[in-house]
Amino acid sequence: MAYRDSGTPLKSLALATILSVGLIAAPALSDEEKAADGANEVSDPLEALNRWTSGLNDVVRFFVVDPVVSVYKGGTPDAVQGAVSNAASNLAEPINAGASLLQGDTENASAATKRFLINSTVGLVGMQDKATEMGIEARQEDLGQALGSHGVGTGPHIVLPLLGPSNLRDATGTIATSLANPLPLAVGAAQGVVQYSDNQEEIKSIREGALDRYVAEREAYERYRAALVANGEPSQAPVIEFAENPEDEDKEAKK
């Protein structure tokens, strides 16, 4: 399934949780890669507070989001769910265009503008993704990515109440966007719920299988965002991996 991310933390949480499978199953790094990886270690001085907030978000997810998603999935036809997701993505295209311009990426800014105009008209207010059918592919950009492209570091990892994993740079971009226009934040949150509903069972199994759910979500989120800043080019994104099990290290040393 192709994912179109509006960049809000809530939606990124669903994606980051799914991506954590790749982190858990990732092969061991070489010595050279491990040395390079040290410079990319996630800064988390607020870990105690972040874990508490993450726990609060889990409670909200269990008692509020999951029941809402269950009702939504059970009572809404697939075609309607697809239309809602497309419309939400379409409303985020102006942000994609603006953030692309801030990075000097006129090509994606033009594509995002075309997508918004085409899907808002021919696509019936965005409910149909006619732009993709015409070969105009979507690429999500946001203010956090724009800051990252200009060399602004992520800063400390932050878990936002209700919204989920973020960092100082991305949270700043989210706040700035919502102050300028609160619609993208609301749209992104709504779309996050839609995508969460599409992958609810997968996310549940992944979270239950993680040794440390907080670390899984934190590492996956930061890796995912790094890839977005690099415009999806993995070679430019920092590689983040869970610490190896000490028992595994002992086994390797004995070989």
C-alpha positions in Angstrom: 0.0 0.0 0.0 1.3 3.5 -0.9 1.3 6.0 2.0 0.9 9.7 1.5 2.0 11.5 4.7 0.8 15.0 5.6 3.6 15.3 8.1 1.7 15.6 11.4 3.0 13.6 14.3 -0.1 11.5 14.7 0.1 10.2 11.2 3.8 9.7 11.5 3.2 7.6 14.6 1.2 5.1 12.5 3.9 5.0 9.9 6.8 4.9 12.4 5.2 2.0 14.2 4.9 0.1 10.9 8.4 1.0 10.0 9.7 -0.3 13.3 9.5 -3.8 11.9 12.3 -3.0 9.5 14.4 -1.8 12.4 13.8 -4.9 14.5 14.6 -7.2 11.6 17.5 -5.1 10.3 20.8 -6.9 9.9 23.8 -6.0 12.1 25.8 -3.0 11.1 29.4 -3.3 10.0 32.1 -1.7 12.3 32.4 1.3 9.9 28.6 1.8 9.9 28.5 1.5 13.7 31.1 4.2 14.0 29.2 6.5 11.7 25.9 5.7 13.4 27.3 7.1 16.7 27.0 10.6 15.4 23.3 9.9 14.6 22.3 8.7 18.1 18.8 10.1 19.0 19.0 12.8 21.7 16.4 12.0 24.3 17.1 14.1 27.5 13.3 14.1 28.3 13.0 10.3 28.1 11.3 10.0 31.5 8.6 12.6 30.6 8.4 11.3 27.0 7.7 7.7 28.3 5.0 9.1 30.6 3.4 11.0 27.7 3.7 7.9 25.5 1.8 5.9 28.2 -0.9 8.6 28.3 -1.2 8.4 24.5 -1.6 4.6 24.8 -4.5 5.0 27.1 -6.1 7.5 24.7 -5.5 5.1 21.8 -7.0 2.2 23.7 -10.1 4.0 25.1 -10.8 6.6 22.4 -9.0 6.0 19.1 -9.5 2.2 18.8 -13.2 2.4 19.5 -13.7 5.2 17.0 -11.6 3.4 14.4 -13.6 0.2 14.9 -16.9 2.0 14.4 -15.5 3.9 11.4 -14.2 0.7 9.7 -17.3 -1.3 10.5 -19.8 1.3 9.4 -18.1 3.0 6.5 -17.8 1.5 3.0 -14.2 1.1 1.6 -15.0 3.5 -1.2 -15.9 6.2 1.3 -12.9 5.6 3.4 -10.7 6.0 0.3 -12.4 9.2 -0.6 -11.9 10.6 2.9 -8.2 9.7 2.8 -7.8 11.3 -0.7 -9.6 14.5 0.4 -7.4 14.8 3.5 -4.2 14.3 1.5 -5.4 16.9 -1.1 -5.9 19.6 1.6 -2.3 19.1 2.6 -0.9 19.8 -0.9 -0.6 23.6 -0.3 1.7 22.9 2.7 3.7 20.6 0.4 4.0 23.3 -2.1 5.0 26.0 0.4 7.6 23.8 2.1 9.1 22.8 -1.2 9.5 26.5 -2.2 11.3 27.1 1.1 13.8 24.4 0.1 14.1 25.8 -3.4 12.4 22.7 -4.9 10.4 24.4 -7.5 9.7 21.1 -9.3 7.8 19.6 -6.3 6.2 22.9 -5.5 4.8 22.9 -9.0 3.7 19.3 -8.8 2.0 19.9 -5.5 0.2 22.9 -6.8 -1.0 21.0 -9.9 -2.1 18.1 -7.7 -4.2 20.4 -5.6 -5.8 22.1 -8.5 -6.5 18.9 -10.5 -7.8 16.9 -7.5 -9.9 19.8 -6.2 -11.7 20.2 -9.5 -11.6 17.0 -11.7 -11.1 14.9 -8.6 -14.3 16.1 -7.0 -13.0 18.2 -4.1 -10.1 15.8 -3.7 -12.1 12.7 -3.1 -10.5 11.1 -6.2 -6.7 11.2 -6.9 -6.9 12.1 -10.5 -3.4 13.7 -10.4 -1.7 10.4 -9.7 -3.7 8.8 -12.5 -2.2 11.6 -14.7 1.3 10.7 -13.6 1.8 13.6 -11.2 3.1 11.8 -8.1 2.8 13.1 -4.6 5.8 13.8 -2.4 5.1 15.1 1.1 7.0 18.1 2.4 6.5 20.1 5.6 8.2 22.9 7.6 10.2 20.4 9.6 11.7 19.0 6.4 12.3 22.5 5.1 14.3 23.3 8.3 16.2 20.0 8.1 17.1 20.7 4.5 18.8 24.0 5.6 20.9 22.1 8.2 18.7 22.6 11.3 19.2 19.6 13.5 16.3 17.5 15.0 17.0 18.6 18.5 15.8 16.5 21.4 13.1 13.8 20.8 9.7 14.8 22.1 6.5 12.9 22.5 3.5 15.3 22.1 0.3 14.6 24.0 -2.3 13.0 21.7 -0.1 13.5 18.6 2.7 11.1 19.4 6.5 11.0 18.5 8.2 14.2 17.3 11.3 16.2 17.9 12.0 19.9 18.6 12.5 20.8 14.9 9.4 19.0 13.7 7.2 20.2 16.6 8.3 23.8 15.8 7.2 23.2 12.2 3.9 21.8 13.3 3.2 24.7 15.7 4.1 27.3 13.1 1.9 25.6 10.5 -1.1 25.3 12.9 -0.7 29.0 13.9 -0.6 30.1 10.3 -3.5 27.8 9.3 -5.0 25.3 11.8 -6.7 23.3 8.9 -3.6 21.2 7.9 -3.1 20.0 11.5 -6.8 19.0 11.8 -6.6 17.4 8.3 -3.4 15.5 9.2 -4.9 14.3 12.4 -8.0 13.1 10.6 -5.9 11.4 8.0 -3.8 9.8 10.7 -6.9 8.2 12.1 -7.8 6.9 8.6 -4.4 5.4 8.0 -4.3 4.0 11.5 -7.6 2.3 10.8 -6.1 0.7 7.6 -3.2 -0.7 9.6 -4.7 -1.2 13.0 -4.0 -4.9 13.3 -0.5 -4.7 11.9 0.4 -1.9 14.4 -1.1 -3.8 17.3 1.0 -6.9 16.5 4.1 -4.9 16.0 3.7 -3.0 19.3 3.0 -6.2 21.2 6.1 -7.8 19.7 8.5 -5.0 20.5 10.8 -5.4 23.5 10.4 -1.7 24.3 7.6 0.0 22.5 8.8 3.4 23.4 12.2 2.8 21.9 10.7 1.2 18.8 8.5 4.2 18.1 11.2 6.7 18.9 13.9 5.1 16.6 11.4 4.4 13.8 10.1 8.0 13.9 13.5 9.6 13.8 14.6 7.3 11.0 11.5 7.9 9.0 11.8 11.7 9.3 15.5 11.6 8.4 14.5 9.7 5.2 11.9 12.4 4.4 14.4 15.2 4.8 16.6 13.3 2.4 13.6 13.2 0.0 13.4 9.5 0.4 17.0 8.7 -0.5 18.1 6.2 2.1 21.8 6.7 1.4 21.5 10.3 2.7 19.5 9.3 5.8 21.1 8.4 9.1 21.0 4.7 9.9 19.5 4.0 13.3 19.4 0.6 14.8 18.4 -0.9 18.2 21.3 -1.8 20.5 22.4 -5.3 20.1 21.5 -7.9 22.7 24.6 -8.4 25.0 24.2 -12.2 24.6 24.5 -11.9 20.8 27.7 -9.8 21.3 29.1 -12.6 23.5 28.3 -15.2 20.8 30.0 -13.1 18.1 33.1 -12.7 20.3 33.4 -16.4 20.8 33.4 -17.1 17.0 
